[in-house]
Amino acid sequence: MTVTGAGQTLEAQVVALAGRPGYATGYVWGAAGELDEPIVTVYDAAGRVLARY
């Protein structure tokens, strides 16, 4: 998962939830307001884009 905005792309830390197979979430660290209108891209294990929003 990546988050892109303000001319930079950040790799999100993806976390799988214990007891919830197939469910995951992600987060990135950065200063508030740095990523005006960010674009989130989610990839599968092979690197193919699953979703972009």
C-alpha contacts under 8 A as a table, 3 or more apart, distances in Angstrom:
res1	aa1	res2	aa2	distance
1	M	11	E	6.12
1	M	12	A	5.36
1	M	13	Q	7.64
1	M	14	V	7.13
1	M	26	G	7.27
1	M	40	V	7.07
1	M	41	T	5.52
1	M	42	V	4.43
1	M	43	Y	5.89
2	T	9	T	6.53
2	T	10	L	5.55
2	T	11	E	4.47
2	T	12	A	5.35
2	T	40	V	5.74
2	T	41	T	5.27
2	T	42	V	6.71
3	V	9	T	5.67
3	V	10	L	5.22
3	V	11	E	6.45
3	V	12	A	6.81
3	V	28	V	7.75
3	V	38	P	6.24
3	V	39	I	5.55
3	V	40	V	4.55
3	V	41	T	6.49
4	T	7	G	7.21
4	T	8	Q	5.69
4	T	9	T	4.23
4	T	10	L	6.25
4	T	35	L	7.25
4	T	38	P	5.43
4	T	39	I	5.07
4	T	40	V	6.51
5	G	8	Q	5.56
5	G	9	T	6.55
5	G	34	E	7.65
5	G	35	L	4.65
5	G	36	D	6.17
5	G	37	E	6.58
5	G	38	P	4.70
5	G	39	I	6.45
6	A	34	E	6.53
6	A	35	L	5.35
6	A	36	D	6.41
6	A	38	P	7.92
10	L	28	V	7.05
11	E	28	V	7.02
12	A	26	G	5.70
12	A	27	Y	5.16
12	A	28	V	4.84
13	Q	26	G	5.27
13	Q	27	Y	5.38
13	Q	28	V	6.30
14	V	24	A	6.75
14	V	25	T	5.71
14	V	26	G	4.18
14	V	27	Y	6.75
15	V	24	A	5.47
15	V	25	T	5.40
15	V	26	G	5.77
16	A	20	R	7.66
16	A	21	P	7.78
16	A	22	G	7.71
16	A	23	Y	6.11
16	A	24	A	4.24
16	A	25	T	6.59
17	L	20	R	5.49
17	L	21	P	7.39
17	L	23	Y	6.40
17	L	24	A	5.96
17	L	25	T	7.95
18	A	21	P	7.36
20	R	23	Y	5.65
30	G	34	E	7.20
31	A	34	E	5.77
32	A	35	L	7.59
33	G	36	D	5.99
35	L	38	P	5.37
39	I	52	R	6.96
39	I	53	Y	5.67
40	V	52	R	5.63
40	V	53	Y	5.40
41	T	49	V	6.93
41	T	50	L	7.66
41	T	51	A	5.83
41	T	52	R	4.40
41	T	53	Y	6.67
42	V	49	V	5.89
42	V	50	L	5.50
42	V	51	A	5.20
42	V	52	R	6.33
43	Y	46	A	7.67
43	Y	47	G	5.34
43	Y	48	R	5.30
43	Y	49	V	4.48
43	Y	50	L	5.22
43	Y	51	A	7.20
44	D	47	G	5.32
44	D	48	R	5.49
44	D	49	V	6.56
44	D	50	L	6.29
45	A	48	R	7.53
49	V	52	R	7.41
